[in-house]
Amino acid sequence: MNVANLQIEGLLMAVAAINNTLVRKGLVSVDDVDLALRKVEASLTGDERLYEDMSPSNRDAVCFPIRLLMAANAAQGEADIPPFSDLAKSVGQKKQPYNDQM
């Protein structure tokens, strides 16, 4: 695996842990985190560059970190954040095709 991928994996899990801590301390709600992540995903997927210049797999690559953090946020009721592999699997299972793929 590319070292950059491992670094991104670590960074994503660190952000997920920070989000989890903020929710547990009552500084933000699960809904607040979810809304923030959904807004940034909508902003990215609404960008014309994604549809004009990128393949569907590249679009998924851009959105993957956001979707993984949403999956981690949705798992807030669990004792610990699920492992990266479980979160990544969840993202893949929930992925919907883009409008231009239908």
DSSP file (Angstrom, degrees, kcal/mol; ACC not computed):
  #  RESIDUE AA STRUCTURE BP1 BP2  ACC     N-H-->O    O-->H-N    N-H-->O    O-->H-N    TCO  KAPPA ALPHA  PHI   PSI    X-CA   Y-CA   Z-CA
    1    1 A M              0   0    0      0, 0.0     2,-0.1     0, 0.0     5,-0.0   0.000 360.0 360.0 360.0 143.2    0.0    0.0    0.0
    2    2 A N    >>  -     0   0    0      1,-0.1     4,-1.5     2,-0.0     3,-0.5  -0.391 360.0-130.0 -62.8 137.3    1.2    3.5   -0.8
    3    3 A V  H 3> S+     0   0    0      1,-0.2     4,-2.2     2,-0.2     5,-0.2   0.855 108.1  59.4 -59.6 -36.3    2.6    5.3    2.3
    4    4 A A  H 3> S+     0   0    0      1,-0.2     4,-2.4     2,-0.2    -1,-0.2   0.885 102.1  53.9 -61.2 -37.5    0.4    8.3    1.6
    5    5 A N  H <> S+     0   0    0     -3,-0.5     4,-2.5     1,-0.2    -1,-0.2   0.901 107.9  49.7 -62.6 -40.2   -2.7    6.1    1.8
    6    6 A L  H  X S+     0   0    0     -4,-1.5     4,-2.2     2,-0.2    -1,-0.2   0.883 110.1  50.7 -66.0 -37.8   -1.6    4.9    5.3
    7    7 A Q  H  X S+     0   0    0     -4,-2.2     4,-2.4     2,-0.2    -2,-0.2   0.907 111.0  48.2 -65.7 -41.0   -1.1    8.5    6.3
    8    8 A I  H  X S+     0   0    0     -4,-2.4     4,-2.8     2,-0.2     5,-0.2   0.901 109.1  54.0 -66.1 -40.3   -4.6    9.5    5.1
    9    9 A E  H  X S+     0   0    0     -4,-2.5     4,-2.1     1,-0.2    -2,-0.2   0.937 111.0  46.1 -57.9 -46.8   -6.0    6.4    7.0
   10   10 A G  H  X S+     0   0    0     -4,-2.2     4,-2.0     1,-0.2    -2,-0.2   0.904 112.3  50.2 -63.2 -42.3   -4.3    7.6   10.2
   11   11 A L  H  X S+     0   0    0     -4,-2.4     4,-2.5     2,-0.2    -2,-0.2   0.918 110.1  50.2 -63.3 -43.9   -5.5   11.2    9.6
   12   12 A L  H  X S+     0   0    0     -4,-2.8     4,-2.5     1,-0.2    -1,-0.2   0.907 111.0  48.3 -62.1 -42.2   -9.1   10.1    9.0
   13   13 A M  H  X S+     0   0    0     -4,-2.1     4,-2.1    -5,-0.2    -1,-0.2   0.853 110.4  52.7 -68.1 -32.9   -9.2    8.0   12.2
   14   14 A A  H  X S+     0   0    0     -4,-2.0     4,-2.2     2,-0.2    -2,-0.2   0.919 110.6  46.5 -66.4 -43.3   -7.7   10.9   14.1
   15   15 A V  H  X S+     0   0    0     -4,-2.5     4,-2.8     2,-0.2    -2,-0.2   0.900 111.1  52.7 -65.3 -39.8  -10.4   13.2   12.9
   16   16 A A  H  X S+     0   0    0     -4,-2.5     4,-2.4     1,-0.2    -1,-0.2   0.905 109.7  49.1 -61.1 -40.7  -13.1   10.6   13.7
   17   17 A A  H  X S+     0   0    0     -4,-2.1     4,-2.4     2,-0.2    -2,-0.2   0.894 110.9  49.6 -66.4 -39.6  -11.7   10.3   17.2
   18   18 A I  H  X S+     0   0    0     -4,-2.2     4,-2.6     2,-0.2    -2,-0.2   0.930 111.4  48.9 -64.1 -45.1  -11.8   14.1   17.6
   19   19 A N  H  X S+     0   0    0     -4,-2.8     4,-2.2     1,-0.2    -2,-0.2   0.923 111.2  50.7 -59.0 -43.8  -15.4   14.2   16.4
   20   20 A N  H  X S+     0   0    0     -4,-2.4     4,-2.7     1,-0.2    -1,-0.2   0.906 110.6  48.7 -60.9 -43.1  -16.3   11.4   18.8
   21   21 A T  H  X S+     0   0    0     -4,-2.4     4,-2.2     2,-0.2     6,-0.2   0.911 109.4  52.2 -64.5 -43.0  -14.7   13.3   21.7
   22   22 A L  H  <>S+     0   0    0     -4,-2.6     5,-2.1     1,-0.2     6,-1.1   0.893 112.5  45.8 -60.9 -39.9  -16.5   16.5   20.8
   23   23 A V  H ><5S+     0   0    0     -4,-2.2     3,-1.5     3,-0.2    -2,-0.2   0.939 111.8  50.4 -68.2 -47.2  -19.8   14.7   20.8
   24   24 A R  H 3<5S+     0   0    0     -4,-2.7    -2,-0.2     1,-0.3    -1,-0.2   0.839 109.7  51.2 -61.5 -32.8  -19.1   12.8   24.0
   25   25 A K  T 3<5S-     0   0    0     -4,-2.2    -1,-0.3    -5,-0.2    -2,-0.2   0.504 114.5-119.0 -82.2  -3.5  -18.2   16.1   25.8
   26   26 A G  T < 5S+     0   0    0     -3,-1.5    -3,-0.2     2,-0.3    -2,-0.1   0.651  79.6 123.3  77.7  15.5  -21.4   17.7   24.6
   27   27 A L  S   <S+     0   0    0     -5,-2.1     2,-0.3    -6,-0.2    -4,-0.2   0.813  84.0   5.2 -78.0 -30.8  -19.7   20.4   22.5
   28   28 A V  S    S-     0   0    0     -6,-1.1    -2,-0.3    -9,-0.1     2,-0.2  -0.944  79.0-120.5-142.1 162.8  -21.5   19.3   19.4
   29   29 A S     >  -     0   0    0     -2,-0.3     4,-2.1     1,-0.1     5,-0.2  -0.631  27.7-111.2-100.9 164.8  -24.2   16.8   18.6
   30   30 A V  H  > S+     0   0    0      1,-0.2     4,-2.6    -2,-0.2     5,-0.2   0.899 122.7  53.4 -56.7 -40.3  -24.0   13.8   16.3
   31   31 A D  H  > S+     0   0    0      2,-0.2     4,-2.8     1,-0.2    -1,-0.2   0.873 105.0  53.6 -64.4 -37.9  -26.5   15.7   14.1
   32   32 A D  H  > S+     0   0    0      2,-0.2     4,-2.2     1,-0.2    -1,-0.2   0.930 111.9  44.2 -61.6 -45.7  -24.2   18.8   14.0
   33   33 A V  H  X S+     0   0    0     -4,-2.1     4,-2.4     2,-0.2     5,-0.2   0.928 113.9  50.5 -64.4 -45.3  -21.2   16.7   12.8
   34   34 A D  H  X S+     0   0    0     -4,-2.6     4,-2.7     1,-0.2    -2,-0.2   0.918 110.6  49.0 -59.6 -45.2  -23.4   14.9   10.3
   35   35 A L  H  X S+     0   0    0     -4,-2.8     4,-2.4     2,-0.2    -1,-0.2   0.917 110.6  50.3 -62.5 -43.8  -24.8   18.2    8.9
   36   36 A A  H  X S+     0   0    0     -4,-2.2     4,-1.9     1,-0.2    -1,-0.2   0.916 113.5  45.5 -60.7 -43.5  -21.3   19.7    8.5
   37   37 A L  H  X S+     0   0    0     -4,-2.4     4,-2.2     1,-0.2    -2,-0.2   0.896 112.0  50.9 -68.7 -39.8  -20.1   16.6    6.7
   38   38 A R  H  X S+     0   0    0     -4,-2.7     4,-2.5    -5,-0.2    -2,-0.2   0.878 108.7  53.0 -64.9 -36.9  -23.2   16.5    4.4
   39   39 A K  H  X S+     0   0    0     -4,-2.4     4,-2.2     2,-0.2    -1,-0.2   0.920 110.4  45.9 -64.2 -43.8  -22.7   20.2    3.6
   40   40 A V  H  X S+     0   0    0     -4,-1.9     4,-2.2     2,-0.2    -2,-0.2   0.884 112.7  50.7 -69.3 -36.1  -19.1   19.7    2.5
   41   41 A E  H  X S+     0   0    0     -4,-2.2     4,-3.0     2,-0.2     5,-0.3   0.930 111.1  48.6 -64.4 -43.6  -20.0   16.6    0.5
   42   42 A A  H  X S+     0   0    0     -4,-2.5     4,-1.7     1,-0.2    -2,-0.2   0.887 110.1  52.4 -63.0 -38.3  -22.8   18.5   -1.3
   43   43 A S  H  < S+     0   0    0     -4,-2.2     4,-0.4     2,-0.2    -1,-0.2   0.917 113.5  43.3 -63.2 -43.0  -20.4   21.3   -2.0
   44   44 A L  H >< S+     0   0    0     -4,-2.2     3,-1.2     1,-0.2     6,-0.3   0.930 115.5  46.3 -69.2 -45.5  -17.9   18.9   -3.5
   45   45 A T  H 3< S+     0   0    0     -4,-3.0    -1,-0.2     1,-0.3    -2,-0.2   0.727 109.5  56.4 -73.1 -19.0  -20.4   16.9   -5.5
   46   46 A G  T 3< S+     0   0    0     -4,-1.7     2,-0.4    -5,-0.3    -1,-0.3   0.546  81.8 108.5 -84.3  -7.8  -22.0   20.1   -6.7
   47   47 A D    X>  -     0   0    0     -3,-1.2     3,-1.3    -4,-0.4     4,-0.9  -0.570  68.2-143.5 -73.0 123.5  -18.7   21.3   -8.1
   48   48 A E  H 3> S+     0   0    0     -2,-0.4     4,-2.7     1,-0.3     3,-0.4   0.815  96.5  67.8 -58.2 -31.0  -18.9   21.2  -11.9
   49   49 A R  H 3> S+     0   0    0      1,-0.2     4,-2.2     2,-0.2     5,-0.5   0.864  95.1  56.7 -58.4 -36.2  -15.2   20.2  -12.1
   50   50 A L  H <> S+     0   0    0     -3,-1.3     4,-0.7    -6,-0.3    -1,-0.2   0.883 114.8  36.6 -63.7 -37.0  -16.1   16.8  -10.5
   51   51 A Y  H  < S+     0   0    0     -4,-0.9    -2,-0.2    -3,-0.4    -1,-0.2   0.813 123.2  40.3 -87.7 -30.5  -18.6   16.0  -13.2
   52   52 A E  H  < S+     0   0    0     -4,-2.7    -3,-0.2     1,-0.1    -2,-0.2   0.855 128.1  24.7 -85.9 -35.9  -16.8   17.5  -16.2
   53   53 A D  H  < S+     0   0    0     -4,-2.2     2,-0.4    -5,-0.3    -3,-0.2   0.530 108.6  71.0-110.9  -8.1  -13.2   16.5  -15.5
   54   54 A M     <  -     0   0    0     -4,-0.7    -1,-0.0    -5,-0.5     0, 0.0  -0.875  67.9-128.4-121.2 146.5  -13.4   13.4  -13.2
   55   55 A S     >  -     0   0    0     -2,-0.4     4,-2.3     1,-0.1     3,-0.3  -0.395  38.8-103.3 -75.6 161.9  -14.4    9.8  -13.7
   56   56 A P  H  > S+     0   0    0      0, 0.0     4,-2.2     0, 0.0     5,-0.2   0.873 123.5  53.8 -55.1 -37.5  -16.9    8.3  -11.3
   57   57 A S  H  > S+     0   0    0      1,-0.2     4,-1.7     2,-0.2     5,-0.1   0.870 108.6  48.8 -68.1 -34.2  -14.1    6.5   -9.4
   58   58 A N  H  > S+     0   0    0     -3,-0.3     4,-2.0     2,-0.2    -1,-0.2   0.870 109.0  53.2 -71.0 -35.6  -12.2    9.8   -8.9
   59   59 A R  H  X S+     0   0    0     -4,-2.3     4,-2.0     1,-0.2    -2,-0.2   0.919 109.0  49.5 -61.5 -42.9  -15.4   11.4   -7.7
   60   60 A D  H  X S+     0   0    0     -4,-2.2     4,-1.8     1,-0.2    -1,-0.2   0.883 107.6  54.6 -63.3 -37.7  -15.7    8.6   -5.1
   61   61 A A  H  < S+     0   0    0     -4,-1.7    -1,-0.2     1,-0.2    -2,-0.2   0.895 108.2  49.0 -63.2 -39.6  -12.1    9.1   -4.1
   62   62 A V  H  < S+     0   0    0     -4,-2.0     4,-0.4     1,-0.2    -1,-0.2   0.895 118.2  39.8 -65.5 -40.4  -12.8   12.8   -3.4
   63   63 A C  H  X S+     0   0    0     -4,-2.0     4,-2.5     1,-0.2     3,-0.3   0.642  92.4  88.8 -85.7 -15.7  -15.9   12.0   -1.3
   64   64 A F  H  X S+     0   0    0     -4,-1.8     4,-2.7     1,-0.2     5,-0.2   0.895  85.4  50.5 -54.0 -48.7  -14.5    8.9    0.4
   65   65 A P  H  > S+     0   0    0      0, 0.0     4,-2.1     0, 0.0    -1,-0.2   0.905 113.2  46.8 -59.3 -39.4  -12.9   10.7    3.4
   66   66 A I  H  > S+     0   0    0     -4,-0.4     4,-2.1    -3,-0.3    -2,-0.2   0.928 113.4  48.1 -66.1 -44.8  -16.2   12.6    4.1
   67   67 A R  H  X S+     0   0    0     -4,-2.5     4,-2.1     1,-0.2    -1,-0.2   0.861 110.1  52.2 -66.1 -35.8  -18.3    9.4    3.8
   68   68 A L  H  X S+     0   0    0     -4,-2.7     4,-2.4    -5,-0.2    -1,-0.2   0.918 109.6  49.0 -66.3 -41.8  -15.9    7.5    6.1
   69   69 A L  H  X S+     0   0    0     -4,-2.1     4,-2.3    -5,-0.2    -2,-0.2   0.857 109.3  52.9 -66.0 -33.7  -16.2   10.3    8.7
   70   70 A M  H  X S+     0   0    0     -4,-2.1     4,-2.3     2,-0.2    -1,-0.2   0.909 109.1  49.4 -65.3 -40.4  -20.0   10.2    8.4
   71   71 A A  H  X S+     0   0    0     -4,-2.1     4,-0.9     2,-0.2    -2,-0.2   0.910 112.0  47.9 -64.3 -41.6  -19.9    6.4    9.0
   72   72 A A  H  < S+     0   0    0     -4,-2.4     3,-0.5     1,-0.2    -1,-0.2   0.896 111.5  50.8 -65.0 -39.4  -17.8    6.9   12.0
   73   73 A N  H >< S+     0   0    0     -4,-2.3     3,-1.4     1,-0.2    -2,-0.2   0.884 106.1  54.8 -64.5 -39.2  -20.1    9.6   13.3
   74   74 A A  H 3< S+     0   0    0     -4,-2.3     3,-0.4     1,-0.3    -1,-0.2   0.730 101.8  59.8 -67.2 -21.0  -23.1    7.3   12.8
   75   75 A A  T ><  +     0   0    0     -4,-0.9     3,-2.0    -3,-0.5    -1,-0.3   0.150  67.7 120.5 -92.3  19.5  -21.4    4.7   15.0
   76   76 A Q  T <   +     0   0    0     -3,-1.4    -1,-0.2     1,-0.3    -2,-0.1   0.755  64.2  64.5 -57.4 -27.4  -21.3    7.1   18.0
   77   77 A G  T 3  S+     0   0    0     -3,-0.4    -1,-0.3     3,-0.0    -2,-0.1   0.687  85.3  91.4 -72.4 -16.7  -23.3    4.8   20.2
   78   78 A E  S <  S-     0   0    0     -3,-2.0     3,-0.0     1,-0.1    -3,-0.0  -0.389  87.7-116.5 -77.6 158.0  -20.6    2.2   20.1
   79   79 A A  S    S+     0   0    0     -2,-0.1     2,-0.3     1,-0.0    -1,-0.1   0.922  94.8  13.5 -61.3 -46.5  -17.9    2.1   22.8
   80   80 A D  S    S-     0   0    0     -5,-0.0    -2,-0.1     3,-0.0    -1,-0.0  -0.828  93.8 -87.8-125.8 164.4  -15.1    2.8   20.4
   81   81 A I        -     0   0    0     -2,-0.3     3,-0.1     1,-0.1    -9,-0.1  -0.553  54.0-109.2 -69.0 133.4  -14.8    3.9   16.8
   82   82 A P        -     0   0    0      0, 0.0    -1,-0.1     0, 0.0     5,-0.1  -0.223  45.2 -85.4 -59.4 156.5  -15.0    0.9   14.5
   83   83 A P     >  -     0   0    0      0, 0.0     4,-2.1     0, 0.0     3,-0.5  -0.208  38.2-109.0 -60.8 156.0  -11.7    0.0   12.7
   84   84 A F  H  > S+     0   0    0      1,-0.2     4,-3.1     2,-0.2     5,-0.2   0.888 118.4  56.4 -52.9 -43.9  -10.9    1.7    9.5
   85   85 A S  H  > S+     0   0    0      1,-0.2     4,-2.0     2,-0.2    -1,-0.2   0.877 107.7  47.7 -61.7 -38.0  -11.6   -1.4    7.5
   86   86 A D  H  > S+     0   0    0     -3,-0.5     4,-2.1     2,-0.2    -1,-0.2   0.905 113.5  47.5 -68.3 -41.0  -15.1   -1.7    8.8
   87   87 A L  H  X S+     0   0    0     -4,-2.1     4,-2.2     2,-0.2    -2,-0.2   0.922 112.1  49.6 -65.7 -43.4  -15.8    2.0    8.1
   88   88 A A  H  X S+     0   0    0     -4,-3.1     4,-2.2     1,-0.2    -2,-0.2   0.901 110.1  51.1 -62.8 -40.6  -14.4    1.7    4.6
   89   89 A K  H  X S+     0   0    0     -4,-2.0     4,-2.1    -5,-0.2    -1,-0.2   0.907 108.6  52.3 -61.9 -42.0  -16.5   -1.4    3.9
   90   90 A S  H  X S+     0   0    0     -4,-2.1     4,-1.6     1,-0.2    -2,-0.2   0.895 107.6  51.9 -60.9 -41.7  -19.6    0.5    5.1
   91   91 A V  H  X S+     0   0    0     -4,-2.2     4,-0.9     1,-0.2    -1,-0.2   0.930 110.5  48.3 -61.5 -45.4  -18.8    3.4    2.7
   92   92 A G  H  < S+     0   0    0     -4,-2.2     3,-0.4     1,-0.2    -1,-0.2   0.867 110.6  50.8 -63.6 -37.2  -18.6    1.0   -0.2
   93   93 A Q  H  < S+     0   0    0     -4,-2.1    -1,-0.2     1,-0.2    -2,-0.2   0.796 113.5  44.6 -71.8 -28.3  -21.8   -0.8    0.7
   94   94 A K  H  < S+     0   0    0     -4,-1.6    -1,-0.2    -3,-0.2    -2,-0.2   0.526  83.3 123.9 -93.2  -6.8  -23.8    2.5    0.9
   95   95 A K     <  -     0   0    0     -4,-0.9    -3,-0.0    -3,-0.4   -35,-0.0  -0.309  44.7-159.4 -62.5 131.9  -22.4    4.1   -2.2
   96   96 A Q        -     0   0    0     -2,-0.1    -2,-0.1     1,-0.0     2,-0.1  -0.816  24.5-102.7-107.0 150.3  -25.0    5.1   -4.7
   97   97 A P        -     0   0    0      0, 0.0     2,-0.1     0, 0.0     5,-0.1  -0.379  38.4-110.5 -69.4 152.1  -24.3    5.7   -8.5
   98   98 A Y    >   -     0   0    0      1,-0.1     3,-2.2    -2,-0.1     4,-0.5  -0.391  31.5-104.3 -75.1 160.2  -24.1    9.2   -9.7
   99   99 A N  G >  S+     0   0    0      1,-0.3     3,-1.1     2,-0.2    -1,-0.1   0.847 121.7  54.8 -55.8 -36.5  -26.8   10.6  -11.9
  100  100 A D  G 3  S+     0   0    0      1,-0.2    -1,-0.3     2,-0.1    -2,-0.0   0.454 102.1  59.7 -80.3   2.3  -24.6   10.3  -15.0
  101  101 A Q  G <         0   0    0     -3,-2.2    -1,-0.2     1,-0.1    -2,-0.2   0.480 360.0 360.0-101.5  -5.9  -24.1    6.6  -14.3
  102  102 A M    <         0   0    0     -3,-1.1    -2,-0.1    -4,-0.5    -1,-0.1   0.453 360.0 360.0 -88.7 360.0  -27.8    5.7  -14.4
